[in-house]
Amino acid sequence: MDFNREDQQKLSTAEQAAKVIKSGDLVDYGWAVTTPKKIDTTLAKRVGELDAFFQP
């Protein structure tokens, strides 16, 4: 089994990932040095489409 090839098939772009997020979804994907800035920027473009939801 070629694990590198299998891993490559599971990857997606920030644009593809941001498209599947819906209003009300809880998205937790890291912080500090692991925060993926590309998804932040891409998701921010959808600010008018999504309703924020926060429940402490």
Distance bins in CASP14 RR format, pairs under 12 A and 6 or more apart:
PFRMAT RR
TARGET T0000
AUTHOR 0000-0000-0000
RMODE 2
METHOD distances of the structure
MODEL  1
1 7 0 0 0 0 0 1 0 0 0 0 0
2 8 0 0 0 0 1 0 0 0 0 0 0
2 9 0 0 0 0 0 1 0 0 0 0 0
3 9 0 0 0 0 0 1 0 0 0 0 0
3 10 0 0 0 0 0 1 0 0 0 0 0
4 10 0 0 0 0 0 1 0 0 0 0 0
4 11 0 0 0 0 0 1 0 0 0 0 0
5 11 0 0 0 0 0 1 0 0 0 0 0
10 16 0 0 0 0 0 1 0 0 0 0 0
10 17 0 0 0 0 0 1 0 0 0 0 0
11 17 0 0 0 0 1 0 0 0 0 0 0
12 18 0 0 0 0 1 0 0 0 0 0 0
12 19 0 0 0 0 1 0 0 0 0 0 0
12 20 0 0 0 0 1 0 0 0 0 0 0
12 36 0 0 0 0 0 1 0 0 0 0 0
12 38 0 0 0 0 0 1 0 0 0 0 0
12 39 0 0 0 0 0 1 0 0 0 0 0
12 42 0 0 0 0 0 1 0 0 0 0 0
13 19 0 0 0 0 1 0 0 0 0 0 0
13 20 0 0 0 0 0 1 0 0 0 0 0
13 36 0 0 0 0 0 1 0 0 0 0 0
13 38 0 0 0 0 1 0 0 0 0 0 0
13 39 0 0 0 0 1 0 0 0 0 0 0
13 42 0 0 0 0 1 0 0 0 0 0 0
14 20 0 0 0 0 0 1 0 0 0 0 0
14 21 0 0 0 0 0 1 0 0 0 0 0
14 29 0 0 0 0 0 1 0 0 0 0 0
14 36 1 0 0 1 0 0 0 0 0 0 0
14 37 0 0 0 0 1 0 0 0 0 0 0
14 38 1 0 1 0 0 0 0 0 0 0 0
14 39 1 0 1 0 0 0 0 0 0 0 0
14 40 0 0 0 0 1 0 0 0 0 0 0
14 41 1 0 0 1 0 0 0 0 0 0 0
14 42 1 0 1 0 0 0 0 0 0 0 0
14 43 0 0 0 0 1 0 0 0 0 0 0
14 44 0 0 0 0 0 1 0 0 0 0 0
14 45 0 0 0 0 0 1 0 0 0 0 0
14 46 0 0 0 0 0 1 0 0 0 0 0
15 21 0 0 0 0 0 1 0 0 0 0 0
15 38 0 0 0 0 1 0 0 0 0 0 0
15 39 0 0 0 0 1 0 0 0 0 0 0
15 41 0 0 0 0 0 1 0 0 0 0 0
15 42 1 0 1 0 0 0 0 0 0 0 0
15 43 0 0 0 0 1 0 0 0 0 0 0
15 45 0 0 0 0 1 0 0 0 0 0 0
15 46 0 0 0 0 0 1 0 0 0 0 0
16 38 0 0 0 0 0 1 0 0 0 0 0
16 39 0 0 0 0 0 1 0 0 0 0 0
16 42 0 0 0 0 1 0 0 0 0 0 0
16 43 0 0 0 0 0 1 0 0 0 0 0
17 25 0 0 0 0 0 1 0 0 0 0 0
17 27 0 0 0 0 1 0 0 0 0 0 0
17 29 0 0 0 0 1 0 0 0 0 0 0
17 36 0 0 0 0 1 0 0 0 0 0 0
17 38 0 0 0 0 1 0 0 0 0 0 0
17 39 1 0 1 0 0 0 0 0 0 0 0
17 40 0 0 0 0 0 1 0 0 0 0 0
17 41 0 0 0 0 0 1 0 0 0 0 0
17 42 1 0 0 1 0 0 0 0 0 0 0
17 43 0 0 0 0 1 0 0 0 0 0 0
17 46 0 0 0 0 0 1 0 0 0 0 0
18 25 0 0 0 0 0 1 0 0 0 0 0
18 27 0 0 0 0 1 0 0 0 0 0 0
18 29 0 0 0 0 0 1 0 0 0 0 0
18 36 0 0 0 0 0 1 0 0 0 0 0
18 38 0 0 0 0 1 0 0 0 0 0 0
18 39 1 0 0 1 0 0 0 0 0 0 0
18 40 0 0 0 0 1 0 0 0 0 0 0
18 41 0 0 0 0 1 0 0 0 0 0 0
18 42 1 0 1 0 0 0 0 0 0 0 0
18 43 1 0 1 0 0 0 0 0 0 0 0
18 44 0 0 0 0 1 0 0 0 0 0 0
18 45 1 0 0 1 0 0 0 0 0 0 0
18 46 1 0 0 1 0 0 0 0 0 0 0
18 47 0 0 0 0 0 1 0 0 0 0 0
18 49 0 0 0 0 0 1 0 0 0 0 0
18 50 0 0 0 0 1 0 0 0 0 0 0
19 25 0 0 0 0 0 1 0 0 0 0 0
19 39 0 0 0 0 0 1 0 0 0 0 0
19 42 0 0 0 0 1 0 0 0 0 0 0
19 43 0 0 0 0 1 0 0 0 0 0 0
19 45 0 0 0 0 0 1 0 0 0 0 0
19 46 0 0 0 0 1 0 0 0 0 0 0
19 49 0 0 0 0 0 1 0 0 0 0 0
19 50 0 0 0 0 0 1 0 0 0 0 0
20 27 0 0 0 0 0 1 0 0 0 0 0
20 39 0 0 0 0 0 1 0 0 0 0 0
20 42 0 0 0 0 0 1 0 0 0 0 0
20 43 0 0 0 0 0 1 0 0 0 0 0
20 46 0 0 0 0 0 1 0 0 0 0 0
20 50 0 0 0 0 0 1 0 0 0 0 0
21 27 1 0 0 1 0 0 0 0 0 0 0
21 28 0 0 0 0 0 1 0 0 0 0 0
21 29 0 0 0 0 0 1 0 0 0 0 0
21 39 0 0 0 0 1 0 0 0 0 0 0
21 40 0 0 0 0 0 1 0 0 0 0 0
21 42 0 0 0 0 1 0 0 0 0 0 0
21 43 1 0 0 1 0 0 0 0 0 0 0
21 44 0 0 0 0 0 1 0 0 0 0 0
21 45 0 0 0 0 0 1 0 0 0 0 0
21 46 1 0 0 1 0 0 0 0 0 0 0
21 47 0 0 0 0 0 1 0 0 0 0 0
21 49 0 0 0 0 1 0 0 0 0 0 0
21 50 1 0 0 1 0 0 0 0 0 0 0
21 51 0 0 0 0 0 1 0 0 0 0 0
21 52 0 0 0 0 0 1 0 0 0 0 0
21 53 0 0 0 0 0 1 0 0 0 0 0
22 43 0 0 0 0 0 1 0 0 0 0 0
22 46 0 0 0 0 0 1 0 0 0 0 0
22 49 0 0 0 0 1 0 0 0 0 0 0
22 50 1 0 0 1 0 0 0 0 0 0 0
22 51 0 0 0 0 1 0 0 0 0 0 0
22 53 0 0 0 0 0 1 0 0 0 0 0
23 46 0 0 0 0 1 0 0 0 0 0 0
23 47 0 0 0 0 0 1 0 0 0 0 0
23 48 0 0 0 0 0 1 0 0 0 0 0
23 49 1 0 0 1 0 0 0 0 0 0 0
23 50 1 0 1 0 0 0 0 0 0 0 0
23 51 1 0 1 0 0 0 0 0 0 0 0
23 52 0 0 0 0 1 0 0 0 0 0 0
23 53 1 0 0 1 0 0 0 0 0 0 0
24 49 0 0 0 0 0 1 0 0 0 0 0
24 50 1 0 0 1 0 0 0 0 0 0 0
24 51 1 0 0 1 0 0 0 0 0 0 0
24 52 0 0 0 0 1 0 0 0 0 0 0
24 53 1 1 0 0 0 0 0 0 0 0 0
24 54 0 0 0 0 1 0 0 0 0 0 0
24 55 0 0 0 0 1 0 0 0 0 0 0
25 43 0 0 0 0 0 1 0 0 0 0 0
25 46 0 0 0 0 0 1 0 0 0 0 0
25 50 0 0 0 0 1 0 0 0 0 0 0
25 51 0 0 0 0 0 1 0 0 0 0 0
25 52 0 0 0 0 0 1 0 0 0 0 0
25 53 1 0 0 1 0 0 0 0 0 0 0
25 54 0 0 0 0 0 1 0 0 0 0 0
26 52 0 0 0 0 0 1 0 0 0 0 0
26 53 1 0 0 1 0 0 0 0 0 0 0
26 54 0 0 0 0 1 0 0 0 0 0 0
26 55 0 0 0 0 1 0 0 0 0 0 0
26 56 0 0 0 0 0 1 0 0 0 0 0
27 35 0 0 0 0 0 1 0 0 0 0 0
27 36 0 0 0 0 0 1 0 0 0 0 0
27 39 0 0 0 0 1 0 0 0 0 0 0
27 40 0 0 0 0 0 1 0 0 0 0 0
27 42 0 0 0 0 0 1 0 0 0 0 0
27 43 1 0 0 1 0 0 0 0 0 0 0
27 46 0 0 0 0 0 1 0 0 0 0 0
27 50 0 0 0 0 0 1 0 0 0 0 0
27 52 0 0 0 0 0 1 0 0 0 0 0
27 53 0 0 0 0 0 1 0 0 0 0 0
27 54 0 0 0 0 0 1 0 0 0 0 0
28 34 0 0 0 0 0 1 0 0 0 0 0
28 35 0 0 0 0 0 1 0 0 0 0 0
28 36 0 0 0 0 0 1 0 0 0 0 0
28 39 0 0 0 0 0 1 0 0 0 0 0
28 54 0 0 0 0 0 1 0 0 0 0 0
29 35 1 0 0 1 0 0 0 0 0 0 0
29 36 1 0 0 1 0 0 0 0 0 0 0
29 37 0 0 0 0 0 1 0 0 0 0 0
29 38 0 0 0 0 0 1 0 0 0 0 0
29 39 1 0 0 1 0 0 0 0 0 0 0
29 40 0 0 0 0 1 0 0 0 0 0 0
29 43 0 0 0 0 1 0 0 0 0 0 0
30 36 1 0 0 1 0 0 0 0 0 0 0
30 37 0 0 0 0 0 1 0 0 0 0 0
30 39 0 0 0 0 0 1 0 0 0 0 0
30 40 0 0 0 0 0 1 0 0 0 0 0
31 37 0 0 0 0 0 1 0 0 0 0 0
31 40 0 0 0 0 0 1 0 0 0 0 0
35 41 0 0 0 0 0 1 0 0 0 0 0
35 43 0 0 0 0 0 1 0 0 0 0 0
36 42 0 0 0 0 1 0 0 0 0 0 0
36 43 0 0 0 0 1 0 0 0 0 0 0
37 43 0 0 0 0 0 1 0 0 0 0 0
37 44 0 0 0 0 0 1 0 0 0 0 0
38 44 0 0 0 0 0 1 0 0 0 0 0
38 45 0 0 0 0 0 1 0 0 0 0 0
39 45 0 0 0 0 0 1 0 0 0 0 0
39 46 0 0 0 0 0 1 0 0 0 0 0
40 46 0 0 0 0 0 1 0 0 0 0 0
40 47 0 0 0 0 0 1 0 0 0 0 0
41 47 0 0 0 0 0 1 0 0 0 0 0
43 49 0 0 0 0 0 1 0 0 0 0 0
43 50 1 0 0 1 0 0 0 0 0 0 0
43 52 0 0 0 0 0 1 0 0 0 0 0
44 50 0 0 0 0 0 1 0 0 0 0 0
44 52 0 0 0 0 0 1 0 0 0 0 0
46 52 0 0 0 0 0 1 0 0 0 0 0
END
